[in-house]
Amino acid sequence: MADLFTPFIKNERHSELYQRASKLAVKVKERVKDSEESATFSIDNLRDLKADGYVSLPLPKAFGGEDLSLYELLLIQEKLAVGDGATALSIGWHMGVVMELSEQALWSDDKFIMIAKEISEQKAVLNRAATEPATGSPTRGGIPETKAIRNGDTYTINGRKTFTTMASVLDYFIVSAFVEDQGAVGWFLIHKDTPGIRVEHTWDTLGMRGTGSDDLVLENVVLKEDMLVEVNQKKKSAPKGWLLHIPACYLGIAIAARNDAIEFAKNFQPNSLKTPISEVPHVRQKIGEMDLKLMQARHFMYAIAERWDQYPEQRESLGAELAAVKTVATNIANEVVDLAMRIVGGRGLSKNLAFEQYYRDVRAGLHNPPMDDMVIQMLAGNALRD
C-alpha cells in the first residue's frame, strides 16, 4: 500500500521527524482500547511522548527544542493521529500553545524563559482552559464567568472550565478569567499542585474519549499578580497558524480508516466471489474517491502551511485560508471515514474493528474551532467587501 506521507516529506529533517512520529504512532495505537473505556488520556502515552522529547519539539533551539515549522508540526501530528486521533489532538494543543508563545511573544521574557525551561528540562505539558458551561466555545466571544479578584499583590480565582483536554495529566493550566480590576479578560499560569485546583472526571462523550477533556474547578485559587501572564487587548487577534493541528489530526484519522479499509478489501473474500472485494468495481470506486478527497484536503493544508512558513509577512492576511483549511479538511475526513465504513459494510459497526471508533472520533472535528458557519460567513464577507 502506498504511503500517503511520501509526497510531503521533502528533506532529511522531515524524514527524521516523521520516523519519530511513526514510532510513537505504533505505541499509542496499542492503548486506544484502554483510553476508550476509561475516557482518560493515557499516562503511558504521555510518558512515551515525554521520553521521546516530542513535547519540547516546538521550543526554540536555544531552549533545547527543534523550532518546529508549521509544516513540520502538521507532518508529525497527522502521522501521530494515524495511530490515535485522541492522543494527537490532545498533545497538539500543547504543541500549538508552545509555538504561539514562542512566535508571538505573548508573555514577558522571564515568564517565557521559566516555562520554556520547564518544558525542556522537566518535559512539562500545558494547555489553555477557556471553555465554560455558560459561554460555550471562546471563539464565539463570550466573557468568562471565571473571576479573578485582586487583593493587594495577589489574585483570587473562582470558576469552572469545561473541555479541558488532558486535564488530569497537565503540569500547567493557562486559565482565562475576567480580571475585575482591569475590566478585561486575562490569562493566568497555574501549576497543577496549586491549592484550590481540582479536576472532575466529567468527560463521557461519543468520540475522542481518550482526550480526557474533563472539568477544571478553581475554588479560591490564590496567585501572585505576576501569574497574570496575558491580558486580552481589544485589537483584532492575529491568525493562528498552529490551529491547523486540528485538521491535521482529523485527516490522520481518515488516513487510518482508509488504510484499514484497503487492507480489509484486499483480504476479505466472501464465498459468493472468486476474488477479494478489492476487485469489485463499486469498492474500487470508493477507494479511489477516498484518495481523491485526501489529496484535495492534504495538498490544500500543506500548501497553506508552507506559505505561512515561507512568507511571514503574509501571515496577517491568511486568516481566511487557515479557517478554510479546517472546514475543508474536517468535512472531507468525515466523508473518507464514511466511505471506509461503506467498503467494510456491517462489520464496520463491530467493536472488534477500529472503524466504528474512527467514525465517532472524526465527527468531533466538526465541533472544533473555527466552526463551519463562521468560516463560510468570513469567506462571504471577504468576497463582498468593497
The 8 nearest C-alpha neighbors of each residue, nearest first, counted from 0:
[[1, 2, 258, 261, 262, 3, 265, 259],
 [0, 2, 3, 5, 4, 258, 6, 290],
 [3, 1, 4, 5, 0, 6, 258, 254],
 [2, 4, 5, 1, 6, 254, 7, 294],
 [3, 5, 2, 7, 6, 8, 74, 78],
 [4, 6, 8, 7, 3, 2, 9, 1],
 [7, 5, 4, 8, 3, 9, 2, 298],
 [6, 8, 5, 4, 9, 74, 301, 3],
 [9, 7, 5, 13, 6, 14, 10, 4],
 [8, 10, 7, 13, 11, 6, 14, 5],
 [11, 9, 13, 12, 8, 14, 15, 7],
 [10, 12, 14, 13, 15, 9, 8, 16],
 [11, 13, 15, 14, 10, 16, 9, 17],
 [14, 12, 16, 10, 11, 8, 15, 17],
 [13, 15, 11, 17, 12, 16, 8, 18],
 [14, 16, 12, 18, 17, 13, 11, 19],
 [17, 15, 19, 13, 18, 14, 12, 20],
 [16, 18, 14, 20, 19, 15, 75, 13],
 [19, 17, 21, 15, 20, 16, 14, 22],
 [18, 20, 16, 22, 17, 21, 15, 23],
 [19, 21, 17, 23, 75, 18, 22, 79],
 [22, 20, 18, 24, 19, 23, 17, 78],
 [23, 21, 25, 19, 24, 20, 18, 26],
 [22, 24, 26, 20, 25, 21, 27, 19],
 [25, 23, 82, 79, 21, 27, 22, 26],
 [24, 26, 28, 22, 23, 27, 82, 21],
 [27, 25, 23, 24, 28, 29, 22, 30],
 [26, 28, 24, 29, 30, 25, 44, 82],
 [29, 27, 82, 25, 83, 30, 26, 31],
 [28, 30, 27, 26, 31, 25, 32, 82],
 [31, 29, 27, 28, 32, 33, 34, 26],
 [30, 32, 34, 28, 33, 29, 35, 27],
 [31, 33, 35, 34, 30, 36, 29, 28],
 [32, 34, 36, 35, 31, 30, 37, 41],
 [35, 33, 209, 31, 37, 38, 39, 36],
 [36, 34, 32, 38, 33, 208, 209, 37],
 [35, 37, 33, 34, 38, 32, 208, 39],
 [36, 38, 34, 39, 35, 33, 209, 208],
 [39, 37, 208, 209, 35, 34, 211, 36],
 [40, 38, 211, 209, 37, 34, 210, 41],
 [39, 41, 211, 209, 210, 165, 34, 42],
 [40, 42, 44, 43, 34, 39, 45, 209],
 [43, 41, 45, 44, 46, 40, 168, 47],
 [42, 44, 46, 41, 45, 47, 30, 27],
 [45, 43, 41, 47, 46, 42, 27, 48],
 [44, 46, 48, 42, 43, 47, 49, 41],
 [45, 47, 43, 49, 44, 48, 50, 42],
 [48, 46, 50, 44, 49, 45, 51, 43],
 [49, 47, 45, 53, 51, 46, 50, 44],
 [48, 50, 52, 46, 47, 51, 122, 54],
 [51, 49, 47, 52, 48, 46, 53, 122],
 [50, 52, 53, 48, 49, 47, 19, 54],
 [53, 51, 49, 50, 54, 55, 48, 56],
 [52, 54, 48, 51, 56, 55, 49, 50],
 [53, 55, 52, 56, 49, 48, 122, 94],
 [54, 56, 64, 53, 52, 119, 58, 57],
 [55, 57, 64, 65, 53, 58, 54, 67],
 [58, 56, 67, 66, 98, 55, 64, 65],
 [57, 59, 64, 66, 56, 55, 65, 62],
 [60, 58, 66, 64, 61, 62, 65, 57],
 [59, 61, 64, 63, 65, 62, 66, 58],
 [60, 62, 59, 63, 64, 58, 66, 65],
 [63, 61, 60, 59, 64, 58, 119, 115],
 [64, 62, 60, 61, 119, 59, 58, 65],
 [65, 63, 58, 60, 56, 59, 55, 66],
 [64, 66, 56, 60, 67, 57, 59, 58],
 [67, 65, 59, 57, 58, 64, 60, 56],
 [68, 66, 57, 65, 71, 72, 56, 69],
 [67, 69, 71, 70, 72, 308, 66, 57],
 [68, 70, 72, 71, 304, 73, 241, 308],
 [71, 69, 304, 73, 68, 72, 305, 74],
 [72, 70, 74, 68, 73, 69, 67, 75],
 [71, 73, 69, 70, 74, 75, 76, 67],
 [74, 72, 76, 70, 71, 75, 247, 77],
 [73, 75, 71, 77, 72, 76, 70, 78],
 [76, 74, 78, 20, 77, 72, 73, 17],
 [77, 75, 79, 73, 78, 74, 87, 72],
 [76, 78, 251, 247, 248, 80, 74, 75],
 [77, 79, 75, 81, 80, 76, 251, 20],
 [78, 80, 24, 76, 81, 82, 77, 20],
 [81, 79, 84, 83, 251, 87, 82, 77],
 [80, 82, 251, 255, 78, 252, 79, 83],
 [81, 83, 24, 28, 80, 79, 25, 27],
 [84, 82, 80, 28, 86, 85, 81, 27],
 [83, 85, 80, 87, 86, 252, 248, 88],
 [84, 86, 210, 207, 209, 88, 87, 83],
 [85, 87, 89, 84, 83, 88, 90, 210],
 [88, 86, 80, 84, 89, 85, 90, 79],
 [89, 87, 91, 85, 86, 90, 248, 84],
 [90, 88, 86, 91, 87, 210, 92, 164],
 [89, 91, 93, 92, 87, 88, 86, 94],
 [90, 92, 88, 94, 89, 93, 87, 95],
 [93, 91, 95, 90, 94, 89, 96, 126],
 [94, 92, 90, 96, 126, 91, 125, 95],
 [95, 93, 91, 97, 92, 96, 57, 90],
 [94, 96, 241, 98, 92, 97, 93, 91],
 [95, 97, 99, 93, 98, 94, 92, 100],
 [98, 96, 100, 94, 95, 99, 101, 93],
 [99, 97, 95, 101, 96, 100, 57, 102],
 [98, 100, 96, 102, 97, 101, 103, 95],
 [101, 99, 97, 104, 98, 103, 105, 102],
 [100, 102, 98, 99, 104, 103, 97, 58],
 [103, 101, 99, 100, 104, 98, 105, 97],
 [102, 104, 105, 100, 99, 101, 98, 106],
 [105, 103, 100, 106, 101, 102, 107, 99],
 [104, 106, 103, 100, 229, 107, 99, 228],
 [107, 105, 104, 228, 111, 110, 229, 108],
 [106, 108, 110, 109, 111, 105, 104, 228],
 [107, 109, 111, 110, 112, 106, 104, 113],
 [108, 110, 112, 111, 107, 113, 106, 114],
 [111, 109, 113, 112, 107, 108, 106, 114],
 [110, 112, 108, 114, 113, 109, 115, 106],
 [113, 111, 115, 109, 110, 114, 108, 116],
 [114, 112, 110, 111, 116, 115, 109, 117],
 [113, 115, 117, 111, 116, 112, 118, 110],
 [116, 114, 112, 118, 117, 113, 111, 119],
 [117, 115, 119, 113, 114, 118, 120, 112],
 [116, 118, 114, 121, 115, 120, 123, 119],
 [119, 117, 122, 123, 115, 116, 121, 120],
 [118, 120, 116, 122, 117, 55, 63, 121],
 [119, 121, 117, 116, 122, 118, 123, 63],
 [120, 122, 117, 123, 118, 119, 116, 49],
 [123, 121, 118, 119, 120, 49, 117, 124],
 [122, 124, 118, 121, 117, 170, 125, 171],
 [125, 123, 170, 169, 93, 122, 171, 118],
 [126, 124, 171, 93, 169, 172, 170, 123],
 [127, 125, 93, 172, 173, 92, 128, 171],
 [126, 128, 173, 172, 174, 129, 125, 163],
 [129, 127, 174, 163, 173, 160, 130, 172],
 [128, 130, 175, 127, 174, 160, 137, 131],
 [131, 129, 161, 136, 160, 135, 137, 128],
 [130, 132, 160, 161, 134, 133, 135, 159],
 [131, 133, 134, 135, 161, 130, 160, 159],
 [134, 132, 131, 135, 144, 143, 141, 130],
 [135, 133, 141, 131, 132, 136, 143, 130],
 [136, 134, 131, 130, 132, 133, 137, 141],
 [135, 137, 138, 130, 139, 134, 131, 141],
 [138, 136, 139, 140, 130, 141, 135, 129],
 [137, 139, 136, 140, 368, 369, 141, 135],
 [140, 138, 137, 136, 141, 135, 134, 373],
 [139, 141, 138, 137, 142, 136, 134, 135],
 [140, 142, 134, 139, 137, 143, 135, 136],
 [141, 143, 144, 140, 134, 177, 184, 137],
 [144, 142, 145, 176, 177, 141, 134, 175],
 [143, 145, 146, 142, 158, 177, 176, 131],
 [144, 146, 158, 176, 143, 157, 177, 159],
 [147, 145, 177, 176, 156, 157, 144, 178],
 [146, 148, 156, 178, 155, 154, 177, 176],
 [149, 147, 155, 154, 179, 146, 178, 156],
 [148, 150, 154, 153, 151, 155, 147, 180],
 [151, 149, 153, 154, 152, 148, 155, 224],
 [150, 152, 153, 149, 154, 224, 223, 148],
 [151, 153, 224, 150, 223, 154, 149, 225],
 [154, 152, 223, 224, 150, 222, 151, 149],
 [153, 155, 149, 222, 148, 221, 147, 150],
 [154, 156, 221, 148, 220, 147, 219, 149],
 [157, 155, 147, 220, 219, 146, 154, 221],
 [158, 156, 218, 217, 219, 146, 145, 220],
 [157, 159, 145, 217, 216, 146, 144, 218],
 [158, 160, 216, 215, 217, 131, 145, 161],
 [161, 159, 131, 215, 214, 130, 128, 129],
 [160, 162, 214, 131, 130, 163, 213, 215],
 [163, 161, 212, 213, 164, 214, 130, 160],
 [164, 162, 212, 166, 213, 161, 128, 214],
 [163, 212, 165, 166, 210, 162, 211, 89],
 [166, 164, 211, 168, 167, 212, 210, 40],
 [167, 165, 163, 164, 169, 168, 213, 212],
 [166, 168, 165, 169, 198, 211, 213, 40],
 [169, 167, 165, 166, 170, 42, 40, 124],
 [170, 168, 124, 125, 171, 166, 165, 167],
 [169, 171, 191, 124, 123, 125, 190, 168],
 [172, 170, 190, 125, 191, 169, 189, 124],
 [171, 173, 189, 126, 125, 174, 127, 188],
 [174, 172, 127, 188, 187, 128, 186, 126],
 [175, 173, 128, 187, 186, 172, 127, 129],
 [174, 176, 186, 129, 185, 128, 187, 184],
 [177, 175, 145, 146, 185, 143, 184, 178],
 [176, 178, 184, 146, 183, 143, 179, 147],
 [179, 177, 147, 183, 181, 184, 180, 182],
 [178, 180, 182, 181, 148, 177, 147, 183],
 [181, 179, 182, 178, 149, 148, 183, 147],
 [182, 180, 183, 179, 178, 184, 177, 230],
 [183, 181, 179, 180, 178, 177, 184, 185],
 [182, 184, 181, 178, 177, 185, 231, 230],
 [185, 183, 177, 231, 176, 178, 230, 175],
 [186, 184, 230, 229, 176, 175, 231, 178],
 [185, 187, 175, 229, 174, 227, 228, 173],
 [186, 188, 227, 174, 226, 173, 228, 189],
 [187, 189, 173, 226, 172, 228, 174, 227],
 [190, 188, 172, 171, 187, 173, 191, 193],
 [191, 189, 171, 192, 193, 170, 172, 188],
 [190, 192, 170, 171, 193, 189, 196, 169],
 [193, 191, 190, 194, 196, 170, 189, 195],
 [192, 194, 190, 191, 196, 195, 189, 220],
 [195, 193, 196, 220, 192, 221, 219, 218],
 [194, 196, 218, 220, 217, 219, 193, 197],
 [197, 195, 217, 194, 193, 216, 218, 220],
 [196, 198, 216, 215, 195, 217, 199, 218],
 [199, 197, 215, 214, 216, 167, 200, 166],
 [200, 198, 214, 201, 213, 215, 197, 216],
 [199, 201, 213, 202, 198, 214, 211, 212],
 [200, 202, 213, 199, 214, 203, 212, 161],
 [203, 201, 213, 212, 200, 211, 204, 38],
 [204, 202, 201, 38, 208, 205, 200, 211],
 [205, 203, 206, 208, 202, 207, 38, 201],
 [204, 206, 359, 208, 203, 207, 360, 363],
 [207, 205, 360, 359, 208, 204, 363, 362],
 [208, 206, 360, 85, 209, 210, 363, 205],
 [207, 209, 38, 206, 35, 210, 204, 211],
 [208, 210, 34, 40, 39, 38, 85, 211],
 [209, 211, 40, 85, 212, 208, 89, 164],
 [210, 212, 39, 40, 165, 209, 38, 213],
 [213, 211, 164, 163, 162, 210, 165, 202],
 [212, 214, 202, 201, 200, 163, 211, 162],
 [215, 213, 161, 199, 160, 198, 163, 201],
 [214, 216, 198, 160, 159, 197, 199, 161],
 [217, 215, 159, 197, 198, 196, 158, 214],
 [218, 216, 157, 196, 158, 195, 220, 159],
 [217, 219, 195, 157, 220, 216, 196, 158],
 [220, 218, 157, 156, 155, 195, 221, 217],
 [219, 221, 195, 156, 155, 218, 217, 194],
 [220, 222, 155, 154, 219, 156, 153, 223],
 [223, 221, 154, 153, 224, 226, 155, 220],
 [222, 224, 153, 225, 226, 152, 154, 221],
 [223, 225, 153, 226, 152, 227, 154, 222],
 [226, 224, 227, 223, 228, 222, 153, 152],
 [227, 225, 224, 188, 187, 228, 223, 222],
 [228, 226, 187, 225, 224, 186, 229, 188],
 [227, 229, 226, 187, 106, 186, 188, 225],
 [230, 228, 186, 185, 227, 106, 231, 105],
 [229, 231, 185, 184, 232, 186, 183, 228],
 [232, 230, 184, 185, 229, 233, 183, 186],
 [231, 233, 234, 230, 235, 183, 236, 184],
 [234, 232, 235, 231, 236, 183, 230, 184],
 [233, 235, 232, 236, 231, 237, 230, 238],
 [234, 236, 233, 237, 232, 238, 231, 315],
 [237, 235, 234, 238, 233, 232, 239, 231],
 [236, 238, 315, 239, 235, 318, 314, 234],
 [239, 237, 318, 315, 240, 236, 317, 314],
 [240, 238, 241, 242, 237, 99, 318, 321],
 [239, 241, 242, 243, 238, 321, 69, 307],
 [240, 242, 95, 243, 239, 244, 69, 98],
 [243, 241, 244, 240, 239, 245, 95, 246],
 [242, 244, 245, 241, 246, 240, 247, 325],
 [243, 245, 247, 242, 246, 73, 91, 241],
 [244, 246, 243, 248, 247, 242, 88, 249],
 [247, 245, 325, 249, 248, 328, 243, 329],
 [248, 246, 77, 244, 250, 245, 249, 73],
 [249, 247, 251, 77, 245, 80, 246, 250],
 [250, 248, 252, 246, 251, 247, 361, 329],
 [249, 251, 253, 247, 252, 332, 248, 246],
 [250, 252, 77, 81, 80, 254, 248, 249],
 [251, 253, 249, 255, 81, 250, 254, 80],
 [254, 252, 250, 256, 332, 251, 255, 336],
 [253, 255, 257, 251, 256, 252, 258, 250],
 [254, 256, 81, 252, 258, 253, 257, 259],
 [257, 255, 253, 259, 254, 258, 336, 260],
 [256, 258, 254, 260, 255, 259, 339, 253],
 [259, 257, 255, 261, 260, 256, 254, 262],
 [258, 260, 262, 256, 261, 257, 263, 255],
 [261, 259, 263, 257, 339, 262, 258, 256],
 [260, 262, 264, 258, 263, 259, 265, 257],
 [263, 261, 259, 265, 264, 260, 266, 258],
 [262, 264, 260, 266, 261, 265, 267, 259],
 [263, 265, 277, 261, 276, 262, 267, 266],
 [266, 264, 277, 262, 263, 275, 267, 261],
 [265, 267, 263, 264, 275, 262, 268, 276],
 [268, 266, 275, 264, 263, 265, 276, 269],
 [267, 269, 275, 276, 274, 272, 270, 266],
 [270, 268, 271, 272, 267, 275, 276, 273],
 [271, 269, 272, 268, 273, 274, 275, 267],
 [270, 272, 269, 273, 268, 274, 275, 276],
 [273, 271, 270, 274, 269, 268, 275, 276],
 [272, 274, 271, 275, 270, 268, 269, 276],
 [275, 273, 272, 268, 276, 278, 277, 279],
 [276, 274, 268, 267, 277, 265, 266, 278],
 [275, 277, 279, 278, 264, 268, 267, 274],
 [276, 278, 264, 265, 275, 279, 282, 283],
 [279, 277, 276, 275, 280, 274, 283, 282],
 [278, 280, 276, 282, 277, 281, 283, 275],
 [281, 279, 283, 282, 284, 278, 277, 276],
 [280, 282, 284, 283, 279, 285, 342, 286],
 [283, 281, 285, 284, 279, 280, 342, 277],
 [284, 282, 286, 280, 285, 281, 277, 287],
 [285, 283, 281, 287, 282, 286, 280, 288],
 [284, 286, 288, 282, 287, 283, 289, 338],
 [287, 285, 283, 289, 288, 284, 282, 290],
 [286, 288, 284, 290, 285, 289, 291, 283],
 [287, 289, 285, 291, 286, 290, 292, 284],
 [290, 288, 286, 335, 292, 287, 291, 285],
 [291, 289, 293, 287, 292, 288, 294, 286],
 [292, 290, 288, 294, 293, 289, 287, 295],
 [291, 293, 295, 289, 290, 294, 288, 331],
 [292, 294, 290, 296, 295, 291, 297, 289],
 [295, 293, 291, 297, 292, 296, 298, 290],
 [294, 296, 292, 293, 298, 297, 299, 291],
 [295, 297, 328, 299, 293, 294, 298, 300],
 [298, 296, 300, 299, 294, 295, 293, 301],
 [297, 299, 301, 300, 295, 296, 302, 294],
 [300, 298, 302, 296, 297, 301, 295, 303],
 [301, 299, 297, 303, 298, 302, 324, 296],
 [300, 302, 304, 298, 303, 299, 305, 297],
 [303, 301, 305, 299, 304, 300, 298, 306],
 [302, 304, 306, 305, 300, 301, 307, 299],
 [305, 303, 301, 307, 70, 306, 302, 69],
 [306, 304, 302, 308, 307, 303, 70, 309],
 [305, 307, 303, 309, 304, 308, 310, 302],
 [308, 306, 304, 305, 310, 309, 311, 314],
 [309, 307, 305, 306, 310, 311, 304, 68],
 [308, 310, 306, 307, 305, 311, 304, 312],
 [309, 311, 312, 313, 307, 306, 308, 314],
 [312, 310, 313, 314, 307, 308, 309, 306],
 [311, 313, 310, 314, 315, 307, 316, 309],
 [314, 312, 311, 310, 316, 315, 317, 307],
 [315, 313, 317, 316, 311, 312, 307, 238],
 [314, 316, 313, 317, 238, 237, 318, 312],
 [315, 317, 314, 313, 318, 319, 238, 320],
 [318, 316, 314, 320, 319, 315, 321, 313],
 [319, 317, 238, 321, 320, 316, 322, 315],
 [318, 320, 322, 321, 317, 323, 378, 377],
 [321, 319, 323, 317, 322, 318, 324, 303],
 [322, 320, 324, 318, 323, 319, 317, 325],
 [323, 321, 319, 325, 320, 324, 374, 318],
 [322, 324, 320, 326, 325, 321, 327, 319],
 [325, 323, 327, 321, 322, 326, 300, 328],
 [324, 326, 246, 328, 322, 323, 327, 329],
 [327, 325, 323, 324, 329, 328, 371, 330],
 [328, 326, 324, 330, 325, 329, 323, 331],
 [329, 327, 331, 296, 325, 246, 330, 326],
 [330, 328, 332, 331, 326, 364, 246, 327],
 [331, 329, 333, 332, 327, 328, 326, 334],
 [330, 332, 334, 328, 333, 329, 327, 335],
 [333, 331, 329, 253, 335, 330, 250, 334],
 [334, 332, 330, 336, 331, 335, 361, 337],
 [333, 335, 331, 337, 332, 336, 338, 330],
 [336, 334, 338, 332, 289, 337, 333, 253],
 [335, 337, 339, 333, 338, 253, 334, 256],
 [336, 338, 334, 340, 335, 339, 333, 341],
 [339, 337, 341, 335, 340, 336, 285, 334],
 [338, 340, 336, 342, 260, 337, 341, 257],
 [341, 339, 337, 343, 338, 342, 347, 344],
 [340, 342, 338, 344, 339, 343, 337, 347],
 [343, 341, 339, 340, 344, 282, 338, 260],
 [342, 344, 340, 341, 347, 346, 260, 339],
 [345, 343, 341, 346, 342, 347, 340, 348],
 [344, 346, 347, 348, 343, 349, 340, 341],
 [347, 345, 348, 349, 344, 343, 352, 340],
 [346, 348, 345, 354, 349, 340, 343, 344],
 [349, 347, 355, 346, 345, 350, 354, 352],
 [348, 350, 351, 346, 347, 352, 355, 345],
 [351, 349, 352, 348, 355, 353, 356, 347],
 [350, 352, 349, 353, 348, 346, 347, 354],
 [353, 351, 350, 354, 349, 347, 355, 346],
 [354, 352, 356, 355, 357, 351, 350, 347],
 [355, 353, 357, 347, 356, 352, 358, 256],
 [354, 356, 358, 348, 357, 353, 347, 359],
 [355, 357, 359, 358, 354, 353, 360, 206],
 [358, 356, 354, 360, 355, 359, 361, 252],
 [357, 359, 355, 356, 361, 360, 336, 354],
 [360, 358, 206, 356, 357, 362, 361, 205],
 [361, 359, 206, 207, 357, 362, 363, 358],
 [360, 362, 363, 358, 359, 364, 249, 357],
 [361, 363, 364, 360, 359, 365, 333, 358],
 [364, 362, 361, 365, 366, 360, 206, 207],
 [365, 363, 367, 366, 362, 329, 361, 249],
 [364, 366, 363, 367, 362, 329, 370, 330],
 [365, 367, 364, 363, 370, 368, 362, 369],
 [366, 368, 364, 365, 369, 370, 363, 245],
 [369, 367, 370, 366, 138, 136, 365, 325],
 [368, 370, 367, 322, 371, 373, 374, 138],
 [369, 371, 368, 373, 372, 366, 374, 367],
 [372, 370, 374, 373, 326, 375, 369, 365],
 [371, 373, 375, 374, 370, 376, 369, 377],
 [374, 372, 376, 371, 370, 375, 377, 369],
 [373, 375, 377, 371, 372, 376, 322, 378],
 [376, 374, 378, 372, 377, 373, 379, 371],
 [375, 377, 379, 373, 374, 378, 380, 372],
 [378, 376, 374, 380, 375, 379, 373, 381],
 [379, 377, 381, 375, 380, 376, 382, 374],
 [378, 380, 376, 382, 381, 377, 375, 383],
 [379, 381, 377, 383, 378, 382, 384, 376],
 [382, 380, 378, 384, 379, 383, 377, 319],
 [381, 383, 379, 380, 384, 378, 385, 377],
 [384, 382, 380, 381, 379, 385, 378, 377],
 [383, 385, 381, 382, 380, 379, 378, 377],
 [384, 383, 382, 381, 380, 379, 378, 377]]
